[in-house]
């Protein structure tokens, strides 16, 4: 990736649920992205995703893959330089060119860079029904837009202003509950005057408790280029969802949702070594109600924190070394075994 593209991420990876094979998509700053598969211990050669694909005709900036919970199907969603979202499905052996279509236009841009400097969308499968949900931020409109693919067919686009009533959504993070059709959603306004946080839970048919929960998260004035300022996850199959978010004070705050409380609830702050502003966040839930979080601060240092179901503990008394390669992206990930 060259210097003009370090705040974007046009590479995505997913593992097919049945076969265990892997699928890689690489935008390559081309009109049609490339892909490769990993099977029987070897990677295939990169090739265009479909020779006949005509729907996307501009360069991919952000790519995301979502794997079906019950088959080898994988769905690709791309945000391109024309601020559109388009999608195509992988059936486990080939790309279905007939499934390619634009599902949204005019997605949220960064007003300073005039491009998609943060990931303004995300995609997740409902784990029981196998239906698919895509959520995105909208230019000059508060709240979110969303579309559901139900029984293989895309439904009409919908909107929900209350998901972030006071601002526009620059960044979206979704996480599917492994034990139901619920999907947790975090909706982040990263500038346009005031930085805000919205949270909501998709029930499988409607949004529950989707609202703005914080009217001032970390004050960055549209300069969080490439950052992943928060993340949501489920604590295994407990029915509890949590969100970690970069904040001003404390530096990292967290929120929790359970079906018993409907609305997301603030659970306070999490102490980090050196108490520096957080740039990017990732969190993964474990099978018995645990979670592992990793964050980077504004000095490119990386911290790990552990949640035992009740409280958070910093795993490293000082930041990991060496530092990450840069702060204007999320050059790390985390897995919970």
Secondary structure, 3 states (H helix, E strand, C coil): CCHHHCCCECEEEEECCCCCCEEEEECCCCCCCEEEEEECCEECCCEECCCCCCCCCCCEEEEEEEECCCCCCEEEEEEECCCCEEEEEECCCCEEEEEEEEEECCECCECCCCECCCCCEEEEECCCCCCEEEEEEECCEEEEEEEEEECCEECCCEEEHHHHCCCECCEEEEEECCCCCCEEEEEEECCCCCCEEEEEEECCCCEEEEEEEECCCCCCCCCCCCCCCEEEEECCCCCCEEEEEECCCCCEEEEEECCCCCCCEEEEEECCHHHCCEEEEEEEECCCCCEEEEEEECCCCEEEEEECCCCEEECCCCCECCCCCCCCCCCCCCCCC
